């Protein structure tokens, strides 16, 4: 089958094939045909793998009609202006080729703020526009985005303005899921949920979601949205073997979302990198901890690393990497719709997706994990979830 026509080829005069006669200034091979759109140069039109849906597992999101891949791709890190555009493209293409249909963003992902959405918009335009209806794209508003009193939290003014900006950066008419990124203790929950309802009614979002809300606040948010006629689709909490706050309380967050019929997508299932092989033998210079990016090196104590190494032994006994074990463990609970991962390379993405090859646990494995899956003080979002 011939490769699909690039989007807008017939209608956009500036989108045209061009041939490089020399490669001295670009690093490209002579005679390679590329597509040029404005200032963006891309390889020939992307044609996704024909078997992309054969191996991925999809799970229903709560009691809704929407299904999400068991592993989704988040663009919190690695999609700002500090990362090569070609590397981003390779990761996104590989993800979609492997059946990852859900890409998760937020207004302030970067760096700088907004860059992840802007870059994703370029990738969408160049590669994924013909496949928009096969994608679930989400974004969020809640954390600081621009100066002044209207640039963060949960006011109607901020939430709806932020969504308009996000749509503009990505070149989209709508997102599939729009989240309140954190609880705003000073704004009535009715106002924030009302803004999400307005976004759905305006056709700028298909579904409403919340992130890092406590069990009590989640139940309140679900009730408000239900009364407005826009059901709460999904909650996005942090959850990992080293950060198990969603299991605590009476009722727990997991119990509330089950009762309310709300889906759950767990972010930071690798505990900001602690549940990988990166720190088994120390702190690498290029790691998040060494660079002060979302992981405090002070958390890498001898005690915490002893637990991580014990979990790594469990992973090896299962024929998995530590990261694969961590993802499989989060997905062991049927209330968890999807695990949200990041990836800095195609290899790292593939390693994470390989977790789906073994999601079953023996009782003795779960018992060993339970002994070492202890809180490690890495819930950076506790201020919101404790409100």
C-alpha positions in Angstrom: 0.0 0.0 0.0 1.3 3.4 -0.9 2.2 5.8 1.9 -0.7 8.2 2.8 -0.6 11.7 1.3 0.9 14.2 3.7 -1.8 16.4 5.4 -2.6 19.5 3.4 -0.4 18.6 0.5 -3.1 19.6 -2.0 -4.2 22.7 -0.2 -1.0 24.1 1.4 1.3 25.7 -1.2 4.2 25.9 1.2 4.1 22.1 1.8 6.2 20.6 -1.0 8.8 18.0 -1.6 12.3 19.3 -1.9 15.6 17.6 -2.8 18.8 18.2 -1.0 21.6 18.4 -3.5 24.3 18.6 -0.8 24.4 17.8 2.9 27.2 20.0 4.2 24.9 22.3 6.1 22.2 19.9 7.2 23.8 16.6 7.9 21.4 14.9 5.5 22.5 12.5 2.8 22.5 13.9 -0.8 19.4 12.9 -2.8 17.2 12.4 0.3 13.6 13.7 -0.2 12.2 15.5 2.8 9.1 17.5 3.5 9.3 21.1 4.4 6.6 23.0 6.3 7.5 26.6 7.2 10.6 26.2 9.3 10.0 22.5 10.1 11.8 19.9 8.1 10.5 16.4 8.5 11.2 13.0 6.9 8.8 11.7 4.3 5.2 11.2 5.5 4.9 8.8 8.4 2.9 5.6 7.9 2.2 3.8 11.2 2.6 0.1 11.6 -0.4 -1.9 10.2 -0.3 -4.2 13.2 -0.2 -1.5 15.9 -3.3 -2.7 17.7 -2.4 -6.4 17.7 -0.3 -6.6 20.9 -1.5 -3.7 23.1 -3.9 -4.3 25.9 -6.7 -1.7 26.3 -8.7 -1.2 29.5 -12.1 0.5 30.0 -11.9 3.8 31.8 -14.2 3.4 34.8 -17.8 2.8 33.6 -17.3 5.0 30.5 -17.2 3.9 26.9 -13.6 5.1 26.5 -10.7 2.6 26.5 -7.1 3.5 27.1 -3.9 1.6 26.5 -2.6 -0.2 29.6 0.5 2.0 29.2 0.2 5.6 28.1 2.9 8.1 27.2 3.4 11.3 29.2 5.2 14.3 27.9 6.1 15.9 31.3 9.8 15.4 30.5 11.8 15.0 27.3 9.5 17.0 25.0 10.6 20.5 25.8 13.1 22.6 23.9 16.0 21.1 25.7 15.5 17.7 23.9 16.3 17.0 20.2 13.2 17.2 18.0 14.2 14.1 16.1 14.4 12.1 19.3 10.9 13.2 20.3 9.6 12.2 16.9 11.2 8.8 17.1 9.6 8.2 20.6 6.1 9.3 19.5 6.2 7.3 16.3 7.4 4.2 18.1 4.7 4.6 20.7 1.9 4.8 18.2 3.4 1.9 16.2 3.2 -0.2 19.4 -0.5 0.7 20.1 0.1 3.6 22.5 -2.8 5.8 21.6 -2.9 8.1 24.6 -0.5 11.1 24.9 -0.7 13.1 28.0 0.4 16.8 28.4 -0.1 19.9 30.6 0.0 23.6 29.9 3.3 24.1 31.6 5.3 21.1 30.5 8.6 22.1 28.9 11.0 23.7 29.4 10.1 26.4 28.8 6.4 26.4 29.9 4.2 25.4 26.9 7.1 24.0 24.9 5.9 20.4 25.2 2.5 21.3 23.7 4.1 23.4 21.0 6.5 20.6 20.0 3.7 18.0 20.2 1.6 20.2 17.9 4.4 20.2 15.3 4.7 16.4 15.6 0.9 16.1 15.3 0.9 18.3 12.2 3.8 16.5 10.5 3.0 12.9 11.5 -0.3 12.2 13.2 -2.9 14.6 11.8 -4.4 11.8 9.6 -4.7 9.6 12.7 -6.2 12.2 15.1 -9.3 10.1 15.6 -7.1 7.2 16.7 -5.5 9.3 19.5 -6.6 10.3 23.0 -4.8 13.6 23.8 -5.1 15.2 27.2 -3.9 18.4 28.8 -4.3 20.1 32.2 -4.5 23.4 33.9 -3.7 24.2 37.6 -0.1 24.9 38.2 1.6 28.3 37.4 1.7 29.1 33.8 1.9 32.9 33.4 2.5 35.9 35.7 -0.2 37.5 37.8 -3.2 36.3 39.8 -4.9 34.7 36.8 -2.0 32.4 35.8 -2.5 29.4 38.1 -4.9 27.5 40.4 -8.5 26.8 39.6 -10.5 29.9 38.8 -12.8 29.8 35.8 -10.9 32.6 34.2 -7.6 30.7 34.4 -8.8 27.3 33.6 -10.7 28.2 30.4 -8.0 30.7 29.2 -5.4 28.0 29.7 -7.3 25.5 27.6 -7.6 28.0 24.8 -3.9 28.6 24.9 -3.2 24.9 24.9 -5.4 24.3 21.9 -3.6 27.0 20.1 -0.2 25.6 20.9 -1.1 22.2 19.7 -3.1 23.3 16.7 -6.2 21.4 17.9 -9.9 22.2 18.0 -10.4 20.0 21.0 -8.6 17.7 23.5 -10.0 14.4 24.5 -9.5 14.9 28.2 -9.1 18.2 30.1 -7.9 18.0 33.7 -7.9 20.2 36.7 -4.3 19.6 37.6 -4.5 20.2 41.3 -7.0 21.2 43.9 -7.3 25.0 44.6 -8.0 25.4 48.3 -9.2 29.0 47.8 -11.6 28.6 44.9 -15.0 26.9 45.3 -14.9 23.4 43.8 -18.1 24.3 42.0 -16.3 27.0 40.1 -13.4 24.7 38.9 -15.7 21.8 38.0 -18.0 24.3 36.3 -15.1 25.4 34.1 -14.5 21.8 33.1 -18.2 21.4 32.3 -18.1 24.5 30.2 -15.0 23.2 28.2 -16.9 20.0 27.4 -20.1 21.9 26.4 -18.1 24.2 24.2 -16.7 21.2 22.4 -13.1 22.0 23.4 -12.9 18.8 25.5 -14.7 15.5 25.2 -14.1 14.4 28.8 -13.3 16.0 32.2 -10.6 14.7 34.6 -8.9 15.7 37.9 -5.4 15.1 39.2 -4.0 14.7 42.7 -7.4 15.2 44.4 -8.0 13.5 47.8 -10.6 10.8 48.1 -13.1 13.2 49.7 -12.5 15.9 47.1 -12.8 13.4 44.3 -16.2 12.3 45.5 -17.3 16.0 45.8 -16.0 16.7 42.3 -17.8 13.7 40.8 -21.1 14.7 42.4 -20.8 18.3 41.1 -19.9 17.2 37.6 -22.7 14.6 37.6 -25.2 17.3 38.6 -23.9 19.4 35.7 -24.4 16.6 33.2 -20.7 16.1 32.5 -19.5 12.9 34.3 -16.1 12.7 35.8 -14.1 10.4 33.5 -10.8 9.9 35.2 -8.5 10.7 38.0 -4.7 11.0 37.6 -2.9 10.4 40.9 0.7 9.6 41.5 1.0 5.9 42.4 4.0 3.5 42.7 5.4 0.9 44.9 7.2 3.7 46.8 4.2 6.1 46.9 1.0 4.3 47.9 -1.2 7.1 49.2 -4.1 6.2 46.9 -4.5 3.0 49.0 -4.8 4.7 52.3 -7.8 6.2 54.1 -11.3 5.1 54.7 -12.5 5.2 52.1 -9.3 5.2 50.0 -9.0 7.0 46.7 -9.1 3.7 44.8 -12.3 2.8 46.6 -13.9 6.1 45.8 -13.1 5.9 42.1 -14.4 2.4 41.9 -17.6 3.4 43.6 -18.0 6.5 41.4 -17.2 4.6 38.2 -14.2 6.8 37.5 -11.1 5.6 35.7 -7.6 5.9 37.1 -4.3 6.6 35.2 -1.3 6.4 37.5 1.5 8.9 36.9 5.1 8.5 38.1 4.7 4.7 38.5 8.5 4.5 38.4 8.8 6.8 41.4 10.6 9.6 39.4 13.2 7.0 38.4 13.9 5.3 41.7 12.2 2.2 40.4 14.7 1.7 37.6 18.2 0.4 37.5 19.6 4.0 37.5 20.3 4.2 41.2 21.1 0.6 42.1 24.8 1.4 42.3 24.8 5.1 43.0 23.7 8.4 41.5 24.7 8.9 37.8 25.8 12.4 36.8 23.1 12.6 34.1 20.3 11.4 36.3 17.3 13.4 37.5 18.6 13.2 41.1 22.0 14.6 40.1 20.4 17.4 38.1 17.7 18.2 40.7 14.9 17.3 38.4 11.9 16.0 40.4 13.9 13.6 42.5 15.7 14.8 45.6 19.0 13.0 46.0 18.4 13.1 49.7 15.7 10.5 49.2 18.3 8.0 48.0 19.2 6.8 51.5 20.8 3.5 52.3 17.5 2.3 53.7 15.4 3.3 50.7 17.9 1.8 48.2 18.0 -1.5 50.2 14.2 -1.8 49.5 14.7 -0.9 45.8 17.5 -3.5 45.5 15.2 -6.1 47.1 12.5 -5.2 44.6 15.0 -5.6 41.8 15.7 -9.1 43.0 12.0 -9.9 42.6 12.1 -8.4 39.1 15.0 -10.6 38.1 13.3 -13.6 39.4 10.3 -12.8 37.1 12.6 -12.2 34.1 11.8 -8.5 34.2 13.7 -5.2 34.7 12.9 -3.3 37.8 10.9 -0.8 35.8 8.8 -3.5 34.2 8.1 -5.0 37.6 7.0 -1.5 38.9 4.6 -1.1 35.9 3.2 -4.6 36.2 2.6 -4.0 39.9 0.6 -0.8 39.4 -1.5 -2.5 36.7 -2.2 -5.5 38.9 -5.2 -3.6 40.3 -8.1 -3.6 37.9 -9.2 -0.2 39.1 -6.1 1.2 37.4 -6.9 1.9 33.8 -3.4 2.8 32.6 0.1 3.5 33.8 1.5 6.8 32.5 5.2 6.6 31.7 7.8 9.0 30.3 10.6 8.0 27.9 13.8 9.6 26.9 14.6 7.1 24.1 12.9 4.5 22.0 14.8 1.8 23.9 13.5 3.1 27.2 10.0 3.1 25.8 10.3 -0.5 24.5 11.6 -1.6 27.9 8.6 -0.2 29.6 6.1 -1.7 27.1 7.7 -5.1 27.6 6.1 -5.0 31.1 2.8 -6.0 29.5 4.3 -9.4 28.6 4.0 -10.5 32.3 1.3 -8.9 34.4 0.5 -11.9 36.6 1.9 -12.3 40.1 2.4 -15.3 42.3 1.2 -14.9 45.9 4.8 -15.2 47.2 6.0 -12.5 44.7 3.3 -10.1 46.0 4.2 -10.9 49.6 7.8 -10.0 48.9 6.9 -6.8 47.1 4.6 -5.9 50.0 7.5 -6.1 52.4 9.6 -3.7 50.4 7.0 -1.4 48.7 7.3 1.2 51.5 6.7 4.9 51.4 9.8 6.8 50.5 8.7 10.4 50.8 8.5 11.0 47.1 4.9 12.3 46.8 5.7 15.7 45.5 2.0 16.4 45.1 0.9 15.7 48.7 -0.1 19.4 49.2 -2.9 18.9 46.7 -3.9 15.4 47.6 -3.9 16.2 51.3 -6.2 19.2 50.8 
